[in-house]
Each structure stands twice: as structure tokens, then as C-alpha cells.
Amino acid sequence: MYALRHWSVRHARGLERLYAAVERALVAFAPLFRRIGPARAEPPLAAVERAVKQALFDCRMCGQCILSDTGMSCPMNCPKSLRNGPCGGVRPNGHCEVKPEMKCVWVAAWEGSRRMAGGAAILDRQPPVDHRLWDRSSWLRVALEKGLPGSPPAHG
């Protein structure tokens, strides 16, 4: 997983383009997701999302994906679960103070963001994690929020 995580950061620009295409498709399916019901659409969509994102990003399924804001480096891989930047303990070689064998996810995020067209998004402040959304599909949430603006949220 660790090697693929670094591959994803190195190929952040291509993955940014791929995600934009996936997002457009998901938004197009929003009326279908709403018609069959988010509760029924969630399990299969979350299973696909989990398989893809665990392989590429070592995803933790927080339900509030910000990979496109963090250079395709998942901040939930940080041992301290920091979502807005590195702690003060990043080692001089860019590795984590908690797991010295691991590159700091925020050092990787910065590197990945420099490769992306939307790389400035790394400077945006992220809201705290809503733990009620763990193991939920962020793809479904995005599809419904962008595809059917003003409709009730997919999760509760």
C-alpha cells in the first residue's frame, strides 16, 4: 500500500483529471441515486469506492474525502489524524515523528499538490472530521450535493 500511496502522489495530476471525470459521471447518476434511495445506493457504491481508494491511497473511508485538496495524499493516514497540515514534529528528512519509517503525509501532500492544476486548494482550511460519516461513501455525498442542489444530504 505504501508504494502505491507514493505512486498516487507522483501522479496527482493524472488522478486529478480521472477524479474529475468520475465526479461528472457520479453527478449524472444523482437522480438515479435519489430515486432508488441513498440507503440502497450506499452499500455497492461504498464497496467500489473502498476498493479503489484503499488500493491507490490507503483510504480510511472517512466519508469526507479531501484527496483533491491534498495532492492525492490522504491526511487520515497521519498517525495524529491531522487534516490541516503537518504537526511540529516532521523530521528534517520529511518523515513522521510518530512513525519514523513513514514519510509525513503532509510533506507528500505538498509535493502532490504542486503537480495539480487545483494545487492551491491545499491552503484551504478543512472542517473537522465528522465521525458519523466513517465508512460512508463520499462519492455518494458529492453526487447528491452537486447533482441535486438543495436536496437533503445523503448522510445524516
C-alpha positions as a Markdown table, in Angstrom:
| # | Residue | x | y | z |
|---|---|---|---|---|
| 1 | Met | 0.0 | 0.0 | 0.0 |
| 2 | Tyr | 2.8 | 2.4 | 0.9 |
| 3 | Ala | 4.4 | 2.2 | -2.6 |
| 4 | Leu | 1.0 | 2.8 | -4.3 |
| 5 | Arg | 0.3 | 5.7 | -1.9 |
| 6 | His | 3.6 | 7.4 | -3.2 |
| 7 | Trp | 2.7 | 6.5 | -6.8 |
| 8 | Ser | -0.6 | 8.3 | -6.4 |
| 9 | Val | 1.2 | 11.4 | -5.1 |
| 10 | Arg | 3.7 | 11.3 | -8.0 |
| 11 | His | 0.8 | 11.0 | -10.5 |
| 12 | Ala | -1.5 | 13.5 | -8.7 |
| 13 | Arg | -2.2 | 15.5 | -11.9 |
| 14 | Gly | -3.5 | 12.5 | -13.9 |
| 15 | Leu | -5.5 | 11.3 | -10.9 |
| 16 | Glu | -7.0 | 14.8 | -10.5 |
| 17 | Arg | -8.2 | 14.5 | -14.1 |
| 18 | Leu | -9.5 | 11.0 | -13.6 |
| 19 | Tyr | -11.4 | 12.1 | -10.5 |
| 20 | Ala | -13.0 | 15.0 | -12.3 |
| 21 | Ala | -14.3 | 12.5 | -14.9 |
| 22 | Val | -15.6 | 10.1 | -12.2 |
| 23 | Glu | -17.2 | 13.0 | -10.4 |
| 24 | Arg | -19.0 | 14.1 | -13.6 |
| 25 | Ala | -20.3 | 10.6 | -14.0 |
| 26 | Leu | -21.5 | 10.3 | -10.4 |
| 27 | Val | -23.2 | 13.7 | -10.6 |
| 28 | Ala | -25.0 | 12.5 | -13.7 |
| 29 | Phe | -26.3 | 9.5 | -11.7 |
| 30 | Ala | -27.5 | 11.6 | -8.8 |
| 31 | Pro | -31.2 | 11.4 | -9.9 |
| 32 | Leu | -30.9 | 7.6 | -10.0 |
| 33 | Phe | -29.3 | 7.5 | -6.6 |
| 34 | Arg | -32.0 | 9.7 | -5.2 |
| 35 | Arg | -34.8 | 7.6 | -6.9 |
| 36 | Ile | -33.5 | 4.3 | -5.6 |
| 37 | Gly | -32.7 | 5.9 | -2.2 |
| 38 | Pro | -29.3 | 6.8 | -0.8 |
| 39 | Ala | -29.6 | 4.0 | 1.8 |
| 40 | Arg | -29.8 | 1.4 | -1.0 |
| 41 | Ala | -27.3 | 3.1 | -3.3 |
| 42 | Glu | -24.7 | 3.4 | -0.5 |
| 43 | Pro | -23.5 | -0.2 | 0.0 |
| 44 | Pro | -22.5 | -1.0 | -3.6 |
| 45 | Leu | -21.1 | 2.4 | -4.2 |
| 46 | Ala | -19.1 | 2.4 | -0.9 |
| 47 | Ala | -17.7 | -1.0 | -1.7 |
| 48 | Val | -16.4 | 0.2 | -5.1 |
| 49 | Glu | -15.1 | 3.4 | -3.5 |
| 50 | Arg | -13.3 | 1.5 | -0.7 |
| 51 | Ala | -11.7 | -1.0 | -3.1 |
| 52 | Val | -10.4 | 1.7 | -5.5 |
| 53 | Lys | -9.3 | 4.2 | -2.8 |
| 54 | Gln | -7.8 | 1.7 | -0.4 |
| 55 | Ala | -5.6 | 0.4 | -3.2 |
| 56 | Leu | -4.5 | 3.8 | -4.5 |
| 57 | Phe | -4.5 | 6.0 | -1.4 |
| 58 | Asp | -4.6 | 3.6 | 1.6 |
| 59 | Cys | -8.1 | 5.2 | 2.2 |
| 60 | Arg | -9.6 | 5.0 | 5.7 |
| 61 | Met | -13.2 | 5.7 | 4.4 |
| 62 | Cys | -13.7 | 8.8 | 6.5 |
| 63 | Gly | -16.7 | 9.8 | 4.3 |
| 64 | Gln | -15.3 | 13.3 | 3.8 |
| 65 | Cys | -12.6 | 12.8 | 1.2 |
| 66 | Ile | -10.3 | 15.7 | 0.5 |
| 67 | Leu | -7.7 | 13.9 | -1.7 |
| 68 | Ser | -8.2 | 16.5 | -4.4 |
| 69 | Asp | -7.3 | 19.2 | -1.9 |
| 70 | Thr | -4.3 | 17.4 | -0.5 |
| 71 | Gly | -2.2 | 16.3 | -3.5 |
| 72 | Met | -3.8 | 12.9 | -3.5 |
| 73 | Ser | -2.2 | 12.1 | -0.1 |
| 74 | Cys | -4.9 | 11.1 | 2.4 |
| 75 | Pro | -4.4 | 13.0 | 5.7 |
| 76 | Met | -6.2 | 10.3 | 7.5 |
| 77 | Asn | -3.0 | 8.2 | 7.2 |
| 78 | Cys | -1.4 | 10.7 | 9.6 |
| 79 | Pro | -0.9 | 8.9 | 12.9 |
| 80 | Lys | -2.3 | 12.0 | 14.5 |
| 81 | Ser | -5.2 | 12.3 | 12.0 |
| 82 | Leu | -4.3 | 15.9 | 11.2 |
| 83 | Arg | -6.4 | 17.4 | 8.4 |
| 84 | Asn | -5.0 | 20.9 | 8.1 |
| 85 | Gly | -1.2 | 20.4 | 7.8 |
| 86 | Pro | 1.7 | 18.8 | 9.5 |
| 87 | Cys | 2.4 | 18.8 | 13.2 |
| 88 | Gly | 5.6 | 20.4 | 14.6 |
| 89 | Gly | 7.3 | 17.0 | 14.6 |
| 90 | Val | 8.1 | 16.5 | 11.0 |
| 91 | Arg | 11.7 | 15.3 | 10.9 |
| 92 | Pro | 14.3 | 17.1 | 8.8 |
| 93 | Asn | 14.2 | 14.3 | 6.2 |
| 94 | Gly | 10.4 | 14.8 | 5.8 |
| 95 | His | 9.4 | 11.7 | 7.8 |
| 96 | Cys | 6.9 | 11.4 | 10.6 |
| 97 | Glu | 7.8 | 11.8 | 14.2 |
| 98 | Val | 5.4 | 9.0 | 15.3 |
| 99 | Lys | 6.4 | 6.6 | 12.5 |
| 100 | Pro | 9.9 | 7.5 | 11.5 |
| 101 | Glu | 9.9 | 5.0 | 8.6 |
| 102 | Met | 7.0 | 6.8 | 7.0 |
| 103 | Lys | 7.1 | 10.0 | 5.0 |
| 104 | Cys | 4.9 | 12.6 | 6.6 |
| 105 | Val | 1.6 | 12.6 | 4.7 |
| 106 | Trp | 1.6 | 16.4 | 4.6 |
| 107 | Val | 5.1 | 16.5 | 3.0 |
| 108 | Ala | 3.7 | 14.1 | 0.4 |
| 109 | Ala | 0.5 | 16.2 | 0.1 |
| 110 | Trp | 2.5 | 19.3 | -0.6 |
| 111 | Glu | 4.5 | 17.5 | -3.3 |
| 112 | Gly | 1.4 | 16.2 | -4.9 |
| 113 | Ser | -0.4 | 19.5 | -4.8 |
| 114 | Arg | 2.4 | 21.1 | -6.7 |
| 115 | Arg | 1.6 | 18.7 | -9.6 |
| 116 | Met | -2.1 | 19.5 | -9.7 |
| 117 | Ala | -4.0 | 22.2 | -11.5 |
| 118 | Gly | -6.0 | 22.8 | -8.4 |
| 119 | Gly | -3.0 | 22.5 | -6.1 |
| 120 | Ala | -3.7 | 25.8 | -4.3 |
| 121 | Ala | -6.6 | 24.0 | -2.5 |
| 122 | Ile | -4.1 | 22.6 | -0.1 |
| 123 | Leu | -4.1 | 26.0 | 1.6 |
| 124 | Asp | -7.8 | 25.8 | 2.3 |
| 125 | Arg | -8.8 | 25.1 | 5.9 |
| 126 | Gln | -10.6 | 21.8 | 6.2 |
| 127 | Pro | -13.5 | 21.3 | 8.6 |
| 128 | Pro | -13.0 | 18.8 | 11.4 |
| 129 | Val | -13.8 | 15.2 | 10.7 |
| 130 | Asp | -17.5 | 14.3 | 11.2 |
| 131 | His | -17.1 | 10.8 | 12.8 |
| 132 | Arg | -20.8 | 10.0 | 11.9 |
| 133 | Leu | -19.7 | 9.7 | 8.3 |
| 134 | Trp | -17.0 | 7.0 | 8.8 |
| 135 | Asp | -17.4 | 4.0 | 6.4 |
| 136 | Arg | -19.8 | 6.0 | 4.3 |
| 137 | Ser | -19.4 | 6.9 | 0.6 |
| 138 | Ser | -18.0 | 10.3 | 0.0 |
| 139 | Trp | -18.8 | 9.7 | -3.7 |
| 140 | Leu | -22.5 | 9.4 | -3.0 |
| 141 | Arg | -22.5 | 12.5 | -0.8 |
| 142 | Val | -20.7 | 14.5 | -3.6 |
| 143 | Ala | -23.0 | 13.2 | -6.3 |
| 144 | Leu | -26.1 | 14.1 | -4.4 |
| 145 | Glu | -24.9 | 17.5 | -3.2 |
| 146 | Lys | -23.6 | 18.6 | -6.7 |
| 147 | Gly | -26.2 | 16.7 | -8.8 |
| 148 | Leu | -29.3 | 17.7 | -6.8 |
| 149 | Pro | -28.5 | 21.0 | -5.1 |
| 150 | Gly | -30.8 | 21.8 | -2.3 |
| 151 | Ser | -31.9 | 18.2 | -1.8 |
| 152 | Pro | -31.5 | 16.7 | 1.7 |
| 153 | Pro | -28.0 | 15.3 | 2.4 |
| 154 | Ala | -27.2 | 11.7 | 1.8 |
| 155 | His | -26.0 | 11.1 | 5.3 |
| 156 | Gly | -27.4 | 12.1 | 8.5 |
